[in-house]
Amino acid sequence: MKPPIRIAIIGLGGFAGSHHTTVARLEERGQAKLICTCDPHTDGFAKDLETLGFAARGVQVFADYRLMLAACARNLDLVVIPTPINLHAEMHAAVTALGLPVYLEKPPTLDHAELERMIVADKRAAKSSLVGFNFIVEKPRLALKERLLAGEFGALRSTTLSALWPRPASYFLRNDWAGRLLIADRPVLDSCFGNAMAHFVHNMLFWAGPHSLQSWAQLATVQAELYRAHAIEGADTFFVEATTATGVNLRFALTHACAGTASHNETLHCERATLQYAVGRQIEICWHDGRIERSTPEPFDGLECNHLEYYRYLRGETSRPATSLVDSRPFVALNDLAHVSSRIITPFPPNLVSGVRDEKEQKDYLNITGMNAACDSFLSHGIWPGAHGWNHPGSEITTPTDLPRFEATVRKMATP
Ligand SMILES: NC(=O)c1ccc[n+]([C@@H]2O[C@H](COP(=O)([O-])OP(=O)(O)OC[C@H]3O[C@@H](n4cnc5c(N)ncnc54)[C@H](O)[C@@H]3O)[C@@H](O)[C@H]2O)c1
């Protein structure tokens, strides 16, 4: 049995709470050992500290992550950073300055220039940091990409993604960074694209990554229309089209401005087959000759699998983390260029926005009339909703050379 990976987790609540539960389970299996944790509001977590058995497990609890690192760094193999996006870079810098690698929650940052600084900082760590995009370690996904790369389905022509995840008004009030474009005058860009559905967009870039299993597509052009229904600074709806350096077309529609059942579907259009991948639901390969292959993926605990895969890398059993900071470049650039292309966030026409009360959940949602039809027209035919009732004045086709305009664009977007 290998010695357990010695871990610190920054944060106690929100998604940090899920990391704590996972690490506690992996500790019982001898895979991990939580050495320390911290949160500026430790008082509010007395019950959680008890439930997680910190006293019995000998976990040290601090109020400040810098104090925690100063006291415990020598006894650590890994620091988990599942904190607000705007704190990722500073925390990652503090940890890697000590030579330690990070399990950094996605998105690493949503600012391409900050990502470059993080990539440089990461070189100081003994091992590359992992960015926690959940689904890259899924075995059926990896198996399907192997088949794609082997040419079984013919060339990949295009991929589409639709992800409609209802979020109630309270979701945007849960912390001080939800739905924000800027915090402390720096881009944070929290949105369905940058946060909740970031996984799926990163997955699209993974499918279109042409060189090897763990490669992500490089971008050639990006065009986007951004909308909002909720009372937030950022966008809650994105319609985006991009082309990759190898000529694959990517089109996706993402929204939190919807009600009812959540849906997400990744589709790959290849020369000889169309592949549908719905995380947690079904994988379907429709061959153009009429054959259909269907499978239901095994239940997948994304957090546990990502922890275990990363431990294997830290122990030298694999050669790389599932997604590194470098691998995240196309995702961050795509998000940034979508903002540059759209230039503005268009409010939905008020007559299309209706409130939907979920009595069971006691939560209030906003729903856009015609959202499903608009997604279908865009994904199937490339019809932009701006010219068909949503009043976006038209976006610009951008390329990576437009990235230097990102920060000024976001500042202008955030100006009332
Ligand atoms: N992989 C996934 O499926 C998944 C799911 C949800 C969230 N996330 C990601 O996790 C991250 C956190 O999101 P969240 O919604 O849990 O955020 P959050 O605002 O709830 O914060 C998470 C934790 O960080 C703590 N924290 C805040 N400031 C801190 C500081 N200065 N020092 C130490 N701890 C501090 C908070 O107290 C909280 O415990 C984000 O990057 C988000 O995108 C990932």
The ligand as an ORCA input file, in Angstrom:
! r2SCAN-3c Opt
* xyz 0 1
  N     -16.178     20.813    -10.269
  C     -17.446     21.124    -10.018
  O     -18.364     20.392    -10.367
  C     -17.760     22.377     -9.284
  C     -19.019     22.574     -8.711
  C     -19.256     23.756     -8.002
  C     -18.262     24.720     -7.904
  N     -17.056     24.499     -8.503
  C     -15.992     25.505     -8.413
  O     -15.542     25.576     -7.068
  C     -15.078     26.900     -6.796
  C     -15.805     27.439     -5.578
  O     -17.165     27.629     -5.873
  P     -18.252     27.781     -4.688
  O     -19.547     28.035     -5.376
  O     -18.136     26.661     -3.755
  O     -17.737     29.142     -4.017
  P     -18.009     29.746     -2.540
  O     -18.167     31.213     -2.697
  O     -19.123     28.983     -1.905
  O     -16.633     29.480     -1.789
  C     -16.116     28.208     -1.510
  C     -15.355     28.218     -0.203
  O     -14.238     29.104     -0.262
  C     -14.154     29.756      1.018
  N     -13.379     30.980      0.956
  C     -13.744     32.172      0.470
  N     -12.743     33.065      0.648
  C     -11.727     32.394      1.252
  C     -10.424     32.760      1.719
  N      -9.952     33.990      1.557
  N      -9.686     31.813      2.311
  C     -10.123     30.565      2.471
  N     -11.346     30.152      2.061
  C     -12.135     31.053      1.460
  C     -15.629     30.028      1.336
  O     -15.786     30.330      2.714
  C     -16.223     28.698      0.972
  O     -16.053     27.789      2.015
  C     -15.308     27.710     -8.064
  O     -14.137     27.704     -8.831
  C     -16.404     26.922     -8.772
  O     -16.429     27.098    -10.166
  C     -16.785     23.350     -9.159
*
